[in-house]
Amino acid sequence: MKWIKFTLETTTKAVDLISNMLGDLGIEGIEISDNVPITEQERLQLFIGFLPELEKDDGTAKVSFYIEPNKDVETVLKSVKEGLMELSEFIEVGSGKIIVSETEDKDWINNWKQFFKPFRIDDTIVIKPTWELLTDHKENDLVIEIDPGTSFGTGSHETTKLAILGLKKYLKPDSVILDAGSGSGILSIIAKKLGAKEVLGIDIDPIATNAALENARVNNLSVVELNSCIDIDHGLFVNLGLSEATDLCFVTGNIIESDGIRSYIGKKKYDIVVANILADVIISLSEVINENLKSGGIFISSGIINTKEEAVRAALIRNSFEILEVVKMGDWVSFVATIA
């Protein structure tokens, strides 16, 4: 199958913002080409023996993305161009020229794995892909094995690191955790490994749920799948068959749109809700998630590009949250808040 390839000429400063904008439009699997030299830390993480020769970094970059030929290409491109216009108001986006070409289908799902190597979140937490060997292992390391498949969440992105560090700071041994938008399950797994009493991960994508279940098993955690208990189409849980709470569970469902799901997973139950998702989704989530948080519970939100920081801040305050801290990493922001 041939794909239509679009290559957008831009600047290195705008790459993260453009990537986030494309993600908001539902475009996945982008490629970034620039002449920014990698750091020594990145070289070590990628296990590269030597740094490649690059042309002089002139601040330009190319962002390529792919659309199936049967999609409404004109509508997608119109949305991309409108997004560029909005971004150009506060950052230099370059020429914005879009070059169209064709490309043969490739194994996009697996080709990226050659670049995913073990790395450290901090002094004690290590993320290791399931297909790699760990050579740098310390006695007290907490090693998490992950195969994200097609789900978001390797741990290497700043947004996931911010969420992990937030969990490590606020989690207590008796904490009950809700991972909203659990993806590959990485945050749920780390929460359980850090000693949480009970963890529930929920995602709208059943493929993500399956990946999370498998990742939990790879990490030697006892895990229960609740998908058989839910009528996903109608947001109703049926035939539960569980008499008491389970330590680690994953389920597919829409926590924002279904009051039935929010009721099922537990009102006023969670000490911490962590959400590493898009800013617009966090804004919507902030309108309802206080139903599930205990009084004084902690809401850790990440995945927020800095241009959406004020919008998320306003939503949290509007929905009766008190912001405890704002943590930033690169162009990304994480809010830690509690019920005011």
Buried (B, 14 or more C-beta within 10 A) or exposed (E): EEBBBBBBBBBBBBBBBBBBBBBBBEBEBBEBEBEEEBEEEEBEBBEEEEEEEEEEEEBBBBBBBBBEEEEEBEEBBEBBEEBBEEBEEEBEBBEBEBEEEEEEEEEEEEEEBEEBBBBBBEEEBBBBBEEEEEEEEEEEBBBBBBBBBBBBBBBBBBBBBBBBBBBBEBBEEEBBBBBBBBBBBBBBBBBBBBEBBBBBBBBBBEEBBBBBBBBBEBBEBEBBBBBEBBEBEEBBBEEEEEEEEEBBBBBBBBBBEBEBBBEBBBBEBBBBBBBBBBBBBBBBBBEBBBBBBBEEBBBBBBBBBBBBBEBBBEBBBEBEBEBEEBBEBEBBBBBBBBBE
